[in-house]
Amino acid sequence: SQIHFIFNMQGLFRIAAGASKLKKLKAALDCSTSQLDEFYSDPHAVAGALKSYLRELPEPLMTYSLYEEWTQAANIQDQDKKLQELWRICNRLPKHYHANFRCFPFYPVQLL
């Protein structure tokens, strides 16, 4: 699938998009415009906008208050128990952060 290809693209979040293209994409997203066609062919611009959005959040998406629980869950060896614990923690996220978190196409696959 296209999403699988994009997320397996080497350097997707490491290689920066052009500053002017990123600025234009962020402006389009801020205006809730539906005119985003020109950005579909540039996954680095989309990844750059996502990184910028996450950096600008007032608190990390997975929240400071749940940090210890996330790290403890990451160390659980049994995959079934780990997944159960991660789901439990996800459900404790503030409502608006949980909604953001669920929008990620790799949720919850990358948690494992």
C-alpha positions as CSV (number, residue, x, y, z in Angstrom):
1,S,0.0,0.0,0.0
2,Q,1.0,3.6,-0.4
3,I,1.2,4.3,3.4
4,H,3.4,1.2,3.9
5,F,5.7,2.4,1.1
6,I,5.9,5.9,2.6
7,F,6.6,4.9,6.1
8,N,9.3,2.5,5.0
9,M,10.9,5.2,2.9
10,Q,14.5,5.7,4.0
11,G,15.0,9.0,5.7
12,L,11.4,10.0,5.7
13,F,11.6,11.9,9.0
14,R,15.3,12.6,8.7
15,I,15.5,14.3,5.3
16,A,14.1,17.8,5.5
17,A,11.6,19.1,3.0
18,G,12.3,22.5,1.4
19,A,11.6,25.3,3.8
20,S,9.3,27.2,1.4
21,K,7.3,24.0,0.6
22,L,6.9,23.2,4.3
23,K,5.8,26.7,5.1
24,K,3.3,26.6,2.2
25,L,1.9,23.2,3.4
26,K,1.6,24.4,7.0
27,A,-0.2,27.5,5.9
28,A,-2.6,25.4,3.8
29,L,-3.3,23.1,6.8
30,D,-3.8,26.1,9.1
31,C,-6.4,27.4,6.7
32,S,-8.1,24.0,6.5
33,T,-7.9,24.2,2.7
34,S,-8.7,21.2,0.6
35,Q,-6.0,22.2,-2.0
36,L,-3.3,19.9,-0.9
37,D,-2.8,17.9,-4.1
38,E,0.6,19.4,-4.8
39,F,1.9,17.9,-1.5
40,Y,0.8,14.3,-2.2
41,S,4.0,13.6,-4.2
42,D,6.3,14.9,-1.4
43,P,6.2,12.7,1.6
44,H,9.1,14.6,3.1
45,A,7.0,17.8,3.2
46,V,4.2,15.9,4.9
47,A,6.6,14.3,7.4
48,G,8.1,17.7,8.1
49,A,4.7,19.2,8.8
50,L,3.9,16.4,11.1
51,K,7.3,16.8,13.0
52,S,6.6,20.6,13.2
53,Y,3.1,20.0,14.6
54,L,4.4,17.6,17.2
55,R,7.2,20.0,18.3
56,E,4.7,22.8,18.7
57,L,2.3,20.9,21.0
58,P,2.4,22.3,24.5
59,E,3.1,18.8,25.9
60,P,4.4,15.7,24.2
61,L,1.7,13.6,22.5
62,M,2.2,10.8,25.0
63,T,2.3,13.3,27.9
64,Y,4.8,13.8,30.7
65,S,2.4,12.4,33.3
66,L,2.3,9.0,31.6
67,Y,6.0,8.9,30.7
68,E,6.9,6.4,33.5
69,E,4.0,4.1,32.5
70,W,5.1,4.2,28.8
71,T,8.6,3.2,29.7
72,Q,7.5,0.4,32.0
73,A,5.2,-1.0,29.3
74,A,8.0,-0.9,26.7
75,N,10.0,-3.2,28.9
76,I,7.3,-5.9,29.2
77,Q,8.7,-9.0,27.4
78,D,5.4,-10.8,26.8
79,Q,3.9,-9.2,23.7
80,D,0.3,-9.8,24.6
81,K,0.8,-8.3,28.0
82,K,2.7,-5.4,26.5
83,L,-0.1,-4.7,24.0
84,Q,-2.7,-4.8,26.8
85,E,-0.7,-2.4,28.9
86,L,-0.1,0.0,26.0
87,W,-3.8,0.0,25.2
88,R,-4.6,0.8,28.8
89,I,-2.2,3.7,28.8
90,C,-3.5,5.0,25.5
91,N,-7.0,5.1,27.0
92,R,-5.6,7.3,29.9
93,L,-4.4,10.0,27.5
94,P,-6.3,13.3,27.6
95,K,-9.2,13.1,25.2
96,H,-7.7,15.6,22.6
97,Y,-4.3,13.9,22.7
98,H,-5.9,10.4,22.4
99,A,-7.8,11.7,19.3
100,N,-4.5,12.9,17.8
101,F,-2.7,9.7,18.6
102,R,-5.4,7.6,16.9
103,C,-4.9,9.6,13.7
104,F,-1.5,8.2,13.1
105,P,-1.5,5.5,10.4
106,F,0.9,3.4,12.4
107,Y,-1.2,3.3,15.6
108,P,-0.8,0.9,17.4
109,V,1.4,-1.2,15.2
110,Q,4.6,0.8,16.0
111,L,3.9,0.5,19.7
112,L,5.3,-3.0,19.6
